[in-house]
């Protein structure tokens, strides 16, 4: 079963070639058509191999694919390809087994949203898709995601989601953890992120003229604003969190090299579940393994390190080591 990257784009490109009876498409032409289609879609120039096109043709001809009537016609020493049925196109066919599986898997993931307010329509869509495409058992859960349906403020999720999608400015009544009184902010919602079982809104704050991070459990009320929406021109959220653990990203970020000694008893856990993608081994000793991380030092990082208690020793930077020493000393004094 072909599940490799850009497979559907290649199938559609080949379908156009096989449907075009005004031109003969030899293998070189098919390769060029697929390369061009992928380049237009992604900007990538992958250089499709001949064997990949052969695999694609075999898949399209198979029952698991489209049962496509592809004929190979010899032209001297070369062969060109087309459909034997001029009316045939994969676009006119029903879903193949592979596509049914993909829809079924997608429904399982989509069902995560069913518990959120104003996303009740997902359950109706799921039932209709299961009935239309005869997807048996797709509503049965076999993957568990971390969720908190009782999170305060979760009722605002759909409003914020729609505001991002439709580019609508919002007047948000918000009370931060350290604020004694709520305040009303004009926010331009940009991104929603879940961390540690909580949802966080990243939005441009018109008053402070910066992108802020707002836990949705601290949002008290939301009203649509008539203000013109300010679009995101500066932040690529696919890369925004690369240098952090969690959701706290500083305005003027400093990425630091962090050296940690991990006790040998804890190392198998850290090795199988790295603290961050930048984790790399610096040295191995009898009692510990030393690793390096390249991160902004934020609250979430400190909390993660503290969660391992004495299994992790901060070696560098010096200021972080001293902070951990000070906090540990305070904890010790209070435990006496």
C-alpha positions as CSV (number, residue, x, y, z in Angstrom):
1,X,0.0,0.0,0.0
2,X,1.5,3.3,-1.0
3,X,1.5,5.8,1.8
4,X,4.7,7.7,1.1
5,X,4.8,11.5,1.0
6,X,3.1,13.3,-1.9
7,X,1.5,10.1,-3.1
8,X,-1.9,11.6,-3.8
9,X,-0.3,14.5,-5.7
10,X,1.6,12.0,-7.9
11,X,-1.6,9.9,-8.5
12,X,-3.5,13.0,-9.7
13,X,-0.6,14.1,-11.9
14,X,-0.5,10.6,-13.5
15,X,-4.3,10.6,-13.8
16,X,-4.0,13.8,-16.0
17,X,-1.4,12.2,-18.2
18,X,-3.3,8.9,-18.7
19,X,-6.5,10.9,-19.5
20,X,-4.8,13.0,-22.1
21,X,-5.3,11.1,-25.4
22,X,-3.8,14.0,-27.4
23,X,-0.3,13.2,-26.3
24,X,1.9,10.2,-25.7
25,X,3.3,10.0,-22.2
26,X,6.5,8.0,-21.9
27,X,8.1,7.3,-18.6
28,X,10.2,10.4,-18.8
29,X,7.1,12.5,-19.3
30,X,5.4,10.9,-16.3
31,X,8.4,11.6,-14.1
32,X,8.5,15.2,-15.3
33,X,4.7,15.6,-14.6
34,X,5.0,14.3,-11.1
35,X,8.1,16.4,-10.3
36,X,6.3,19.5,-11.6
37,X,3.1,18.8,-9.6
38,X,5.1,18.3,-6.4
39,X,7.2,21.4,-7.0
40,X,4.1,23.6,-7.6
41,X,2.5,22.2,-4.4
42,X,5.5,22.3,-2.0
43,X,8.3,24.3,-3.7
44,X,10.4,21.1,-3.4
45,X,12.4,19.6,-6.2
46,X,12.6,16.0,-5.1
47,X,13.6,14.3,-8.3
48,X,11.2,11.4,-8.6
49,X,12.8,8.0,-9.5
50,X,11.6,5.7,-12.2
51,X,10.9,2.9,-9.7
52,X,8.6,5.2,-7.8
53,X,6.4,5.8,-10.9
54,X,6.3,2.0,-11.5
55,X,5.1,1.5,-7.9
56,X,2.5,4.2,-8.3
57,X,1.2,2.7,-11.6
58,X,1.0,-0.8,-9.9
59,X,-0.9,0.8,-7.0
60,X,-3.3,2.7,-9.2
61,X,-4.1,-0.6,-11.1
62,X,-4.6,-2.6,-7.9
63,X,-7.9,-3.2,-6.1
64,X,-6.4,-1.5,-3.0
65,X,-5.8,1.5,-5.2
66,X,-8.2,2.7,-8.0
67,X,-8.5,-0.4,-10.2
68,X,-7.4,1.9,-13.0
69,X,-7.4,0.5,-16.6
70,X,-3.9,1.6,-17.5
71,X,-2.5,0.2,-20.7
72,X,1.1,0.2,-21.8
73,X,1.5,0.7,-25.5
74,X,4.8,-0.1,-27.3
75,X,6.1,2.5,-29.6
76,X,9.3,1.1,-31.1
77,X,11.7,0.5,-28.2
78,X,9.7,2.7,-25.9
79,X,6.4,2.4,-24.1
80,X,3.8,5.1,-23.4
81,X,0.9,4.9,-21.0
82,X,-2.8,5.9,-21.1
83,X,-6.2,4.7,-19.9
84,X,-7.8,2.1,-22.1
85,X,-11.2,3.7,-21.2
86,X,-11.3,7.4,-22.4
87,X,-14.0,8.2,-19.9
88,X,-12.1,6.9,-16.9
89,X,-10.5,9.1,-14.2
90,X,-9.7,8.5,-10.6
91,X,-11.7,11.6,-9.8
92,X,-14.8,9.8,-11.0
93,X,-14.2,6.8,-8.7
94,X,-15.2,6.2,-5.1
95,X,-12.8,6.0,-2.2
96,X,-10.2,3.3,-2.3
97,X,-9.2,1.2,0.7
98,X,-6.3,3.4,1.5
99,X,-8.4,6.6,1.5
100,X,-11.1,4.9,3.7
101,X,-8.4,4.0,6.2
102,X,-7.1,7.6,6.2
103,X,-10.5,9.0,6.8
104,X,-11.2,6.6,9.5
105,X,-7.9,7.5,11.3
106,X,-8.6,11.2,10.8
107,X,-12.1,10.8,12.4
108,X,-10.5,9.2,15.4
109,X,-8.2,12.2,15.9
110,X,-11.0,14.7,15.1
111,X,-13.1,13.0,17.8
112,X,-10.8,14.7,20.4
113,X,-12.8,17.9,19.9
114,X,-16.2,16.3,20.6
115,X,-16.1,17.2,24.3
116,X,-15.4,20.9,23.7
117,X,-18.3,23.4,23.8
118,X,-19.6,24.4,20.4
119,X,-17.9,21.5,18.7
120,X,-20.9,19.2,19.1
121,X,-21.3,19.3,15.2
122,X,-18.2,17.0,15.0
123,X,-20.2,14.1,16.3
124,X,-22.9,14.6,13.7
125,X,-20.3,14.9,10.9
126,X,-18.6,11.7,12.2
127,X,-21.9,9.7,12.1
128,X,-22.6,11.0,8.5
129,X,-19.2,10.1,7.2
130,X,-19.2,6.7,8.8
131,X,-22.6,6.0,7.2
132,X,-21.7,7.4,3.8
133,X,-18.3,5.6,3.5
134,X,-19.3,2.5,5.5
135,X,-16.6,3.1,8.1
136,X,-17.2,0.5,10.7
137,X,-15.9,1.0,14.2
138,X,-14.2,4.3,13.5
139,X,-15.9,5.8,16.6
140,X,-14.3,3.2,18.8
141,X,-11.4,4.9,20.7
142,X,-8.0,3.2,20.6
143,X,-5.8,6.2,21.2
144,X,-5.8,8.2,24.4
145,X,-4.9,11.9,24.4
146,X,-4.3,14.0,27.5
147,X,-7.4,16.1,28.0
148,X,-9.0,18.3,30.7
149,X,-12.7,18.7,29.9
150,X,-13.2,20.4,33.3
151,X,-10.6,23.2,32.6
152,X,-12.0,26.5,33.6
153,X,-12.5,28.7,30.5
154,X,-12.7,25.8,28.1
155,X,-16.1,27.2,27.0
156,X,-14.1,30.0,25.2
157,X,-12.1,27.6,23.1
158,X,-14.5,27.6,20.1
159,X,-14.9,31.4,20.1
160,X,-11.1,31.8,20.1
161,X,-10.7,29.1,17.4
162,X,-13.2,30.8,15.2
163,X,-11.6,34.2,15.8
164,X,-8.3,33.0,14.6
165,X,-9.8,31.3,11.6
166,X,-11.9,34.3,10.6
167,X,-9.5,37.0,11.7
168,X,-11.7,38.8,14.1
169,X,-10.5,41.1,16.8
170,X,-11.8,40.5,20.4
171,X,-12.4,42.5,23.5
172,X,-11.3,40.0,26.2
173,X,-11.9,40.4,29.9
174,X,-8.8,38.8,31.5
175,X,-7.4,38.5,35.0
176,X,-3.9,37.2,35.2
177,X,-2.7,35.0,38.1
178,X,-1.1,37.9,39.9
179,X,-3.7,40.5,39.0
180,X,-6.2,41.6,41.8
181,X,-8.7,43.0,39.2
182,X,-9.7,41.9,35.7
183,X,-8.8,44.1,32.7
184,X,-10.3,44.4,29.2
185,X,-7.8,43.8,26.4
186,X,-8.2,44.3,22.7
187,X,-6.6,41.0,21.4
188,X,-6.0,39.8,17.9
189,X,-5.9,36.0,18.3
190,X,-3.2,34.2,16.4
191,X,-2.6,30.7,17.8
192,X,-3.8,28.2,20.4
193,X,-1.4,25.8,22.1
194,X,-1.9,23.1,24.7
195,X,0.7,22.4,27.3
196,X,0.5,20.5,30.5
197,X,-3.2,19.9,30.1
198,X,-4.0,23.6,29.7
199,X,-4.8,25.7,26.7
200,X,-3.0,29.0,25.9
201,X,-3.9,31.8,23.5
202,X,-1.2,33.7,21.7
203,X,-2.5,37.0,20.6
204,X,-1.4,40.5,19.6
205,X,-2.2,42.8,22.5
206,X,-3.1,46.2,21.0
207,X,-2.4,48.2,24.2
208,X,1.1,46.7,24.9
209,X,1.9,46.3,21.2
210,X,3.3,42.8,21.5
211,X,2.3,39.2,21.2
212,X,1.2,37.9,24.6
213,X,0.5,34.5,26.0
214,X,-2.9,34.2,27.7
215,X,-4.0,31.0,29.6
216,X,-7.7,30.6,28.6
217,X,-8.6,29.6,32.2
218,X,-7.8,33.2,33.1
219,X,-10.3,34.6,30.5
220,X,-13.6,35.7,32.0
221,X,-15.5,37.1,29.0
222,X,-15.1,37.6,25.3
223,X,-16.9,40.0,23.0
224,X,-16.3,40.6,19.3
225,X,-14.7,44.0,18.6
226,X,-15.2,46.2,15.6
227,X,-11.5,47.0,15.4
228,X,-9.6,46.0,12.4
229,X,-7.8,42.7,12.8
230,X,-4.0,43.0,13.0
231,X,-2.6,40.0,11.1
232,X,0.5,38.1,12.2
233,X,3.5,39.3,10.1
234,X,6.4,38.4,12.3
235,X,5.9,35.0,14.0
236,X,6.2,31.6,12.4
237,X,4.4,29.4,15.0
238,X,5.8,26.3,13.4
239,X,9.3,27.4,14.7
240,X,8.3,29.8,17.5
241,X,8.6,27.1,20.3
242,X,11.7,25.4,19.0
243,X,13.9,26.9,21.7
244,X,11.6,26.4,24.7
245,X,9.9,23.9,26.8
246,X,6.3,24.8,27.3
247,X,4.7,28.1,26.2
248,X,6.8,30.9,27.7
249,X,8.7,32.6,24.9
250,X,10.6,35.8,25.8
251,X,10.5,39.0,23.7
252,X,14.3,39.1,23.5
253,X,15.1,35.4,23.7
254,X,18.5,34.2,24.8
255,X,19.2,30.6,24.0
256,X,21.7,29.1,26.6
257,X,23.7,26.0,26.7
258,X,22.5,23.9,29.7
259,X,24.6,21.1,31.0
260,X,22.9,18.4,33.1
261,X,24.2,15.4,34.9
262,X,21.6,12.6,34.9
263,X,21.9,9.8,37.4
264,X,22.5,6.4,35.8
265,X,19.2,5.0,37.3
266,X,17.2,7.8,35.6
267,X,19.1,7.9,32.4
268,X,17.2,5.2,30.5
269,X,14.0,7.2,31.1
270,X,15.6,10.5,29.9
271,X,17.1,8.6,26.9
272,X,13.8,7.2,25.8
273,X,11.9,10.4,26.5
274,X,14.3,13.3,25.8
275,X,13.8,16.5,27.7
276,X,14.0,18.5,24.4
277,X,14.9,17.9,20.8
278,X,18.2,19.6,21.3
279,X,19.3,17.0,23.9
280,X,22.7,15.5,23.1
281,X,25.1,13.4,25.1
282,X,28.3,15.1,26.2
283,X,29.9,12.3,28.2
284,X,29.2,9.1,30.1
285,X,30.6,8.4,33.5
286,X,30.1,5.5,35.9
287,X,27.4,7.2,38.0
288,X,25.8,9.6,35.5
289,X,25.4,10.7,31.9
290,X,26.0,14.4,31.0
291,X,23.7,16.0,28.4
292,X,23.5,19.4,26.8
293,X,20.3,21.3,26.0
294,X,20.1,24.6,24.0
295,X,17.1,26.5,25.3
296,X,15.6,29.6,26.7
297,X,15.5,29.2,30.5
298,X,11.9,29.7,31.4
299,X,9.5,28.6,34.2
300,X,8.5,25.4,32.4
301,X,12.1,24.2,32.1
302,X,12.8,24.8,35.7
303,X,9.6,23.0,36.7
304,X,10.5,20.1,34.5
305,X,14.0,19.8,36.0
306,X,12.6,20.0,39.6
307,X,10.1,17.3,38.8
308,X,13.1,14.9,38.6
309,X,14.2,15.9,42.1
310,X,17.8,14.8,42.9
311,X,18.1,12.6,39.7
312,X,19.3,15.7,37.7
313,X,22.1,18.0,38.6
314,X,22.4,21.4,36.9
315,X,26.1,21.9,36.0
316,X,25.8,25.0,33.8
317,X,24.9,27.8,33.4
318,X,26.1,29.1,36.7
319,X,23.1,31.3,37.4
320,X,20.7,28.4,37.0
321,X,22.8,26.1,39.2
322,X,22.8,28.8,41.9
323,X,19.1,29.3,41.6
324,X,18.5,25.6,42.1
325,X,20.8,25.5,45.0
326,X,19.0,28.4,46.7
327,X,15.6,26.9,46.1
328,X,16.7,23.5,47.4
329,X,18.1,25.1,50.5
330,X,14.8,26.9,51.2
331,X,12.9,23.6,50.8
332,X,15.4,21.9,53.1
333,X,15.0,24.6,55.8
334,X,11.2,24.4,55.6
335,X,11.3,20.6,56.0
336,X,13.1,20.7,59.3
